[in-house]
């Protein structure tokens, strides 16, 4: 493309939308798009941003990410932030961006083009130098709200469960945004939280940017339940600011669905969903930190999460997550018992339902699942073993020094969860009783368990509702389609039987899966 052709794309200055991640940049960028800003092909939505991320895919992948990598920044925008005064100049950035706009058939002319990405905050001087006439939209949100959002967004909380970590991270971003404002660029600032309830500042921003205010489209687009704008009134669901759900009923308990991994989490989840409880889009398990110790023990300010390779998470962070769950919504978890965790759940008025399963079937299911998940730290190790060796390792557990991976032995996993038994907030069901005839169980046991779970959660079932739960319960999830009880019998050799008897034969009997060790 000739330089003159690129110049034809510059008639209208670009709009750059940036801010601290989880501050509402997607909402503001989406609203500006509905008022006429061109954005090209963008990243689709998901549980964390149901309406979409509004980031141009190719500019992110072909321009910004390579830039961040070249500057030594963390591509996940958390751990490593380059110093603004030490950025390596990047010649040709302007032509690179304009070429991409041309490929995507940006029409140019009077229609402004917009690029949104929170990570622009880390390298804005390079973009300012390439586009000196750009208009910068800085999105703000109360710092505590950003911290809470980071804690209950899976792709953020994997870095830390400590609110202090996220507060320090927010401060680093704020310093970079203040430097942008002081640099002499054209800028406007908008608070996403206030915008949800009052569109006047957004309307003014649209006018300042030379766009066309489209109130019907904007009101249809900004859904408070998707943009973290629930009331802070506890009677409307707790501490508010929780994503992807409508206002919950003012009464009822918060719900935690707990299990050993592969013991029937999805079967239990489906049951509670069919009982018309709403999901909270977070899963408490052992992958919420990238720095997991080999041996994790609670400290004065931390608790354990996860049962395969448990991690320590900050107790304040866990409390924040659990407090954000609205009443009558359920959170999935692999959450070990501890007095501190129990007290947190009691104070927040939780009811817990635990599902257990024959440990021998759990061992087999976990192996099969692990082999299909290349993101798991132990997947490659399991691939290197024979089926016989895998099953032995699954039963006995292993830990690679000094950094893992770790898979705890089966007994330890069960003990973490079974210590919850007897607590007034807890009801324990089993995969075998809940799965029903389609999964090798009985219709009578299934009906009884559905009734018991409903009663524990304070749900009154009609005959029609109970029938609907039963008719729609089996199957229908990614990891639970052909679940059957007793499948272990085809895979356990005598050696494996002896290993698991020695490790936890008493628990297998206690749970009712055998009468004695003569099997």
C-alpha positions in Angstrom: 0.0 0.0 0.0 1.4 3.4 -0.9 2.0 6.1 1.8 -0.6 8.3 0.1 -3.2 5.5 0.5 -2.3 5.2 4.2 -2.7 8.9 4.6 -6.3 8.8 3.4 -7.2 6.8 6.5 -6.1 9.6 8.8 -8.8 12.2 8.2 -10.4 11.6 11.5 -8.2 11.2 14.7 -8.4 7.8 16.3 -10.1 7.2 19.7 -8.1 5.2 22.2 -10.0 3.8 25.1 -7.9 2.6 28.0 -8.0 2.2 31.8 -7.2 -0.3 34.5 -8.3 -3.8 33.5 -11.8 -4.7 34.9 -12.6 -1.0 35.1 -15.4 -1.0 32.4 -13.4 -0.2 29.3 -15.5 -2.8 27.4 -18.7 -1.1 28.3 -17.5 2.4 27.3 -16.0 1.2 24.0 -19.1 -0.7 23.2 -21.3 2.3 23.9 -19.1 4.5 21.6 -19.3 1.9 18.9 -23.1 2.1 19.1 -22.7 5.8 18.6 -20.8 5.5 15.4 -17.2 4.6 16.2 -15.7 2.0 13.9 -14.0 -0.9 15.8 -13.5 -3.7 13.2 -13.5 -7.4 14.1 -13.4 -7.7 17.9 -12.9 -10.3 20.6 -16.2 -12.0 21.4 -17.8 -12.0 24.8 -17.6 -14.6 27.5 -18.6 -15.2 31.1 -16.4 -12.3 32.3 -17.7 -9.8 29.6 -21.0 -11.1 28.3 -21.6 -8.2 25.9 -18.1 -8.5 24.3 -14.6 -7.1 24.9 -14.7 -4.6 22.0 -10.9 -5.1 21.3 -9.9 -5.3 17.7 -8.5 -8.8 17.3 -5.8 -8.1 14.8 -4.5 -4.9 16.4 -4.3 -6.8 19.7 -2.6 -9.9 18.3 -0.4 -8.4 15.6 0.5 -5.0 17.0 -0.1 -4.6 20.8 1.0 -8.1 22.0 4.3 -8.1 20.0 4.9 -4.5 21.3 4.3 -5.6 24.9 6.6 -8.6 24.5 9.3 -6.4 22.9 9.1 -3.9 25.9 9.4 -6.7 28.4 5.8 -6.5 29.7 3.6 -9.3 30.9 1.2 -10.1 28.1 -1.4 -10.7 30.9 -0.8 -7.2 32.1 -0.2 -8.2 35.7 3.3 -9.2 36.7 5.6 -7.0 34.7 4.9 -3.3 33.8 7.6 -1.5 31.7 8.6 2.0 32.9 7.1 4.7 30.7 10.3 6.6 30.4 12.3 3.5 29.4 10.2 2.3 26.5 12.1 1.4 23.3 10.9 3.6 20.4 8.9 1.8 17.8 9.2 3.3 14.4 6.6 2.3 11.8 3.8 1.8 14.4 1.5 4.2 12.6 1.9 2.5 9.2 1.5 -0.9 10.8 -1.8 0.1 12.4 -3.1 1.8 9.3 -2.3 -1.1 7.2 -4.3 -3.3 9.5 -7.3 -0.9 9.3 -7.1 -1.0 5.5 -7.1 -4.9 5.5 -10.2 -4.7 7.7 -11.8 -2.2 5.2 -12.1 0.7 7.6 -14.0 3.2 5.4 -12.1 6.3 6.6 -13.7 9.6 5.9 -15.6 11.2 8.7 -16.1 7.9 10.7 -13.7 7.8 13.6 -11.9 4.5 14.4 -11.6 3.3 17.9 -9.1 0.9 19.6 -9.7 -0.2 23.1 -7.4 -2.1 25.3 -6.5 -1.7 29.0 -2.9 -2.6 28.2 -2.5 0.6 26.2 -2.0 2.1 29.7 1.4 0.4 29.8 2.8 1.7 26.4 0.7 4.8 25.7 3.8 7.0 24.9 4.5 4.9 21.8 0.9 5.3 20.6 0.9 9.0 21.4 4.0 9.5 19.3 2.5 7.6 16.4 -0.9 9.3 16.6 -0.3 12.8 18.2 -3.9 13.9 17.3 -5.5 10.9 19.0 -8.3 11.4 21.5 -7.8 9.4 24.7 -10.8 8.1 26.8 -9.7 7.1 30.3 -12.2 4.8 32.0 -12.3 4.9 35.8 -13.9 2.8 38.4 -13.6 2.8 42.2 -10.4 0.9 43.2 -12.2 -1.4 45.6 -14.6 -2.4 42.9 -11.7 -3.2 40.5 -10.0 -5.3 43.3 -13.2 -7.3 43.9 -13.7 -7.9 40.1 -10.1 -9.2 39.8 -10.7 -11.5 42.7 -13.8 -13.1 41.2 -12.6 -13.2 37.5 -10.8 -16.4 36.8 -8.2 -15.1 34.4 -7.2 -12.5 36.9 -7.5 -14.3 40.2 -5.1 -17.0 38.9 -2.3 -14.4 39.7 -3.3 -13.7 43.3 -6.1 -14.0 45.8 -4.6 -11.3 48.0 -6.5 -7.9 47.8 -3.3 -6.1 48.8 -1.6 -7.4 45.7 -4.4 -6.1 43.5 -4.5 -2.7 45.3 -0.8 -2.2 44.6 -1.4 -3.3 41.0 -4.2 -0.7 40.7 -1.9 2.0 42.0 0.7 1.2 39.4 -1.9 1.6 36.6 -3.2 4.8 38.2 0.3 6.3 38.1 0.5 5.6 34.3 -2.9 7.0 33.6 -2.1 10.2 35.5 1.1 10.5 33.5 -1.0 10.3 30.3 -3.2 13.1 31.5 -0.2 15.3 32.2 1.4 14.6 28.9 -0.5 17.2 26.9 -2.8 14.8 24.9 -6.5 15.4 24.3 -8.2 13.3 27.0 -11.5 12.8 28.7 -12.2 10.7 31.8 -15.4 8.8 32.5 -16.5 6.7 35.5 -18.1 3.4 34.3 -19.9 2.7 37.6 -21.7 6.1 37.5 -22.4 5.7 33.8 -24.7 2.7 34.3 -27.2 4.7 36.3 -26.6 8.1 34.7 -25.9 8.4 30.9 -25.3 12.2 31.0 -21.5 12.0 31.2 -21.5 9.4 28.4 -23.6 11.6 26.3 -21.2 14.5 26.8 -18.3 12.3 25.9 -20.0 11.1 22.7 -20.6 14.8 21.7 -17.0 15.8 22.6 -15.7 12.9 20.3 -17.8 14.1 17.4 -19.9 10.9 17.4 -23.7 10.7 17.1 -25.5 10.1 20.4 -27.9 7.1 20.1 -29.7 6.8 23.3 -32.0 3.8 22.4 -29.0 1.7 21.3 -26.9 2.7 24.3 -29.7 1.9 26.8 -30.3 -1.4 25.2 -26.5 -2.2 25.3 -25.7 -1.2 28.9 -27.3 -3.9 31.0 -26.6 -3.2 34.7 -26.4 -6.9 35.5 -23.6 -7.4 33.0 -21.7 -4.3 33.9 -21.2 -4.8 37.6 -23.8 -2.3 38.7 -25.9 -4.2 41.2 -27.0 -2.3 44.3 -24.7 -2.5 47.3 -27.8 -3.2 49.3 -27.4 -6.7 50.9 -31.0 -7.3 50.5 -30.5 -7.2 46.7 -27.9 -10.0 46.6 -25.0 -9.2 48.9 -22.2 -6.8 48.3 -23.2 -6.1 44.7 -20.9 -5.7 41.8 -21.1 -9.3 40.7 -21.1 -10.2 37.0 -23.4 -11.8 34.6 -26.5 -12.1 36.8 -29.7 -10.3 37.4 -30.7 -9.1 40.9 -31.3 -12.1 43.2 -34.2 -12.6 45.5 -33.8 -10.9 48.8 -34.2 -14.0 50.9 -32.5 -17.4 50.9 -28.9 -18.6 51.4 -25.9 -18.4 49.3 -25.0 -21.9 48.0 -21.6 -23.6 47.7 -21.4 -26.9 45.8 -18.4 -28.8 47.0 -16.6 -32.0 45.9 -13.5 -34.0 45.3 -12.5 -33.3 41.7 -14.3 -35.8 39.4 -16.7 -37.0 42.0 -19.8 -35.6 40.2 -19.4 -31.8 40.4 -21.3 -31.4 37.1 -24.1 -33.7 38.1 -24.6 -31.8 41.3 -24.4 -28.5 39.4 -27.0 -29.6 37.0 -29.3 -30.7 39.8 -29.2 -27.4 41.5 -29.6 -25.5 38.3 -32.7 -27.5 37.5 -33.9 -26.6 41.0 -33.9 -23.1 39.5 -30.9 -21.7 41.4 -28.6 -19.4 39.4 -24.9 -19.9 38.8 -22.2 -17.5 40.0 -19.5 -17.5 37.3 -16.5 -18.6 39.4 -15.0 -21.9 40.4 -13.0 -22.2 43.6 -10.3 -24.7 43.0 -6.5 -25.1 43.3 -5.4 -23.1 40.3 -5.9 -19.6 41.6 -2.2 -18.8 42.0 0.7 -19.5 39.7 3.0 -20.0 42.8 1.6 -23.1 44.5 3.7 -24.6 47.3 4.5 -28.3 47.3 3.1 -28.6 50.8 0.4 -26.1 51.7 -0.6 -25.4 55.3 -2.8 -22.6 56.5 -1.3 -19.5 58.0 -2.8 -16.8 60.1 -4.1 -14.9 57.0 -4.6 -17.7 54.4 -6.7 -20.7 53.8 -6.5 -23.8 51.5 -8.4 -24.0 48.2 -8.3 -27.1 46.0 -7.8 -30.8 46.6 -5.6 -32.1 43.8 -2.8 -29.6 44.3 -4.1 -27.2 47.0 -3.0 -23.6 47.1 -3.0 -21.0 49.8 -5.2 -18.1 49.2 -5.6 -14.9 51.2 -8.5 -15.2 53.6 -9.6 -11.6 52.9 -9.7 -12.4 49.2 -11.7 -15.6 49.8 -14.2 -13.7 51.9 -14.6 -11.0 49.2 -15.3 -13.7 46.6 -17.8 -15.5 48.8 -19.5 -12.3 49.8 -20.0 -11.3 46.2 -22.2 -14.3 45.5 -25.9 -13.2 45.6 -28.4 -15.2 47.7 -30.0 -18.1 45.9 -27.0 -18.4 43.6 -24.5 -21.2 43.7 -20.7 -21.3 43.6 -18.8 -24.4 42.6 -15.7 -25.4 44.6 -13.1 -27.9 45.6 -12.8 -26.4 49.1 -11.1 -28.2 52.0 -12.5 -27.9 55.5 -10.9 -25.6 58.0 -12.4 -23.8 61.1 -11.5 -20.4 59.5 -13.2 -21.3 56.2 -16.2 -22.6 58.0 -16.5 -19.4 60.0 -16.4 -17.3 56.8 -19.2 -19.4 55.2 -21.3 -19.2 58.4 -21.0 -15.5 58.6 -22.1 -15.2 55.0 -25.1 -17.4 55.5 -24.1 -20.3 53.2 -25.6 -23.7 52.6 -23.2 -26.3 51.3 -24.0 -29.5 49.3 -21.2 -32.0 48.9 -21.2 -34.8 46.4 -19.0 -37.9 46.9 -18.4 -40.9 44.7 -16.7 -44.2 44.9 -13.0 -43.3 45.1 -12.1 -46.0 42.6 -14.3 -44.5 40.0 -13.0 -41.0 40.9 -9.4 -42.2 40.2 -10.3 -43.6 36.8 -12.3 -40.5 35.9 -9.6 -38.1 36.9 -7.0 -39.9 34.8 -9.2 -39.9 31.7 -10.0 -36.2 32.2 -6.4 -35.2 32.9 -5.2 -36.8 29.6 -7.4 -34.5 27.6 -6.4 -31.3 29.3 -3.1 -30.0 28.1 -3.1 -27.0 30.4 -2.9 -29.3 33.5 0.6 -29.3 35.1 0.6 -33.1 35.4 -0.9 -33.9 32.0 2.4 -34.5 30.2 3.6 -36.7 33.1 0.5 -38.9 32.9 0.9 -39.2 29.1 4.4 -40.6 29.6 3.1 -43.4 31.9 1.5 -46.7 31.0 -2.1 -47.2 32.0 -1.0 -49.4 34.9 1.5 -46.8 36.1 -1.0 -43.9 35.8 -3.5 -45.7 38.0 -0.9 -46.4 40.7 0.2 -42.8 40.7 -3.4 -41.6 40.8 -4.0 -43.7 43.9 -0.8 -43.0 45.7 -0.2 -39.4 44.6 3.2 -37.8 43.7 5.1 -34.5 44.1 7.9 -33.3 41.9 10.5 -31.2 43.8 11.0 -28.3 44.0 8.1 -26.8 42.0 5.6 -29.6 41.3 3.4 -30.7 39.8 1.6 -32.3 42.7 -1.3 -34.8 42.8 -2.3 -35.6 46.4 -3.1 -39.2 47.2 -6.8 -40.1 47.1 -7.2 -40.4 50.8 -6.0 -36.9 51.4 -8.3 -35.5 48.8 -11.3 -37.2 50.5 -10.3 -36.2 54.0 -10.2 -32.6 52.9 -13.8 -32.7 51.9 -15.2 -35.3 54.3 -14.2 -33.1 57.3 -17.2 -30.9 56.4 -19.6 -33.8 57.3 -21.7 -33.0 60.3 -21.6 -29.3 60.0 -25.2 -27.9 60.1 -24.7 -26.0 56.8 -23.8 -29.2 54.9 -25.7 -31.9 53.2 -23.8 -34.8 51.6 -25.1 -36.6 48.6 -23.5 -39.2 46.4 -23.0 -39.6 42.6 -24.4 -43.1 42.8 -27.6 -42.1 44.5 -28.2 -38.9 42.4 -27.3 -40.2 39.0 -30.4 -42.4 38.6 -31.1 -45.3 36.3 -29.4 -43.7 33.3 -26.1 -43.8 35.2 -26.5 -47.2 36.8 -28.4 -46.0 39.9 -32.0 -46.3 41.1 -35.0 -44.1 40.4 -36.1 -44.2 44.0 -32.7 -43.1 45.4 -32.5 -40.3 42.8 -35.9 -39.0 43.7 -35.0 -39.1 47.4 -31.7 -37.2 46.9 -33.4 -34.5 44.8 -36.0 -34.0 47.5 -33.2 -33.9 50.2 -31.1 -31.4 48.3 -34.2 -29.2 47.7 -35.2 -29.3 51.3 -31.7 -28.5 52.5 -31.7 -25.4 50.2 -35.2 -24.4 51.3 -36.8 -25.1 47.9 -40.4 -26.4 47.8 -40.8 -28.9 45.0 -44.0 -29.5 43.1 -44.6 -32.9 41.5 -44.1 -31.3 38.1 -40.9 -29.6 39.0 -39.5 -32.8 40.5 -40.4 -34.7 37.3 -38.7 -32.0 35.2 -35.5 -32.3 37.2 -35.5 -36.1 36.9 -36.2 -36.0 33.2 -33.4 -33.5 32.4 -30.7 -34.5 34.9 -28.5 -37.1 33.2 -25.8 -35.9 30.7 -25.7 -32.6 29.0 -22.3 -31.2 30.1 -18.8 -31.2 28.6 -17.3 -33.6 31.1 -20.4 -35.6 32.1 -22.2 -37.4 29.3 -21.7 -41.1 30.0 -21.1 -41.2 33.7 -21.6 -44.6 35.2 -20.9 -46.1 38.6 -18.7 -49.2 39.0 -16.6 -48.6 35.9 -13.4 -49.1 37.9 -13.9 -52.9 37.9 -12.7 -53.1 34.3 -9.4 -51.3 35.0 -8.2 -52.2 38.6 -5.7 -55.1 38.7 -5.2 -57.0 41.9 -2.2 -54.7 42.5 -4.3 -51.6 42.3 -6.9 -53.1 44.6 -4.3 -53.8 47.2 -2.9 -50.3 46.9 -6.2 -48.5 47.4 -7.2 -50.9 50.2 -4.0 -50.1 52.1 -4.5 -46.4 51.6 -8.2 -45.9 52.2 -10.0 -49.3 52.5 -11.6 -48.1 55.7 -13.0 -44.9 54.0 -14.4 -47.0 51.1 -16.3 -49.1 53.7 -17.3 -46.1 55.7 -18.8 -44.4 52.6 -20.8 -47.6 51.9 -19.1 -48.7 48.7 -18.0 -52.0 50.3 -18.9 -54.0 53.4 -15.4 -55.1 54.1 -12.0 -55.4 52.4 -12.8 -58.8 50.7 -13.4 -57.5 47.2 
